[in-house]
Amino acid sequence: GILAIANIRGGGEYGEDWQNAGRKLNLQNCLTDFQSVGDYLVKEKYTNSSKLVIHGGSHGGMLVGACTNQRPDLYGASVASVGNLDSDSPKILVVSQAGAGCSIPR
């Protein structure tokens, strides 16, 4: 298997401009950056959409939920750990801090 780590705008590792490019009204940039990584992996044949699984915890859990809702065609499965989500999406596995999870079949 392959593990890819998306370096998306919004973090403070590249300075304030990089961070602000993914915050508040620019939050969609974070989602677009993350989705672009998935698109690249599929386009370059590292994987295909049915095998592409995404995972994120806390704020990353919300990112996973939003990306799954915006681009359900791109991901075979999604795991959102600790994110505050609407669990009605059929492709999201919601994991609580206690480790309990629920998933709704497709």
N, C-alpha and C positions, 0 to 999 in steps of 0.2 A: 504494500500500500504506500501511499504518498501522504505526507502531512504538509500542508501549506499554511503559512501564517500571513494573514493580510495586514499590511502596515497602512492603516487608513488615517485620513485626516481627523483631527480632533484631539489627539494626544499631545502632551507637552514636550515630547522628545526632540522635536525640531524647531522649537521656539514658539513664540506667541502667535505669529501669523499662521503657522501650520495648525495650531490649536484652534484659533478662531475660525479657520476655514471649515471646521467641522462642528461648530457649536451653535446653539440657539437657532437662528433662522437659516443657518448653513448646515443643519444636521443631515439634510438629504445627501450632501457630499459624502458623508460617512457611509451611507447605505449604498450609494453609487460606486464608491471605491470598493467596497466589499463584494458587491455583485460583479464588478469588473474582473475581480480575481477569479471568481467562478467561471465567468464567460471565457477568460483566457485559458483556464485549465481544460475546459471542454473543447475550445477551438483548436488548441495545440495537441489534443488527443492524449492528455495525461489521464483523463477519465471521461466519463459521460454523465449526463445529468442524473440518470437513475442511480448511479453509484456515488454521487457527490453528497456528502453529509457535512452539515455545518453545526458548530457548537459554540456557545458563548455563555458566560456567566455574569450575573449582575447586570451592569449596563450592556455588556455583550449579549446577554440573554434577550434584552429588548431589541438589540440590533438584529439578532437571529430571527426574532418574531416578525419584525418589520420587513426584513428581506424575504422571508418565506411568504409573507402576504403579498408583497409587491411582485415577486418573481417565483411563483410556485412551480413554474416549468423548469427552473434551473436546479432545484435540489431534490434528491431522492428522499432525504430525511433531514430533520432539524432537531437539535437538542438545545433547549433553552433552560439553563440552570439559573434559578433564582430570579429570573427576569419577571417583571410584573406585566403579565400578558392576558389576553382573552384566549382561553384554551379551547375555543370552538373551532380553531383551524385543524383540519384533519391530518396535517403533516407535521405538527409540532409535538414533541415530547416535552412536557413541563416537569421539571425536577425541583422539588422544594429543598430547603436547607437540610431537612431531615433525611433527604435521599429518596423519599417516596416519589414515584412518578406515575403519570397516567398518560396514555396515548389513545387517541381516537383513530381506529382503522380507517383507511381510505375508502 
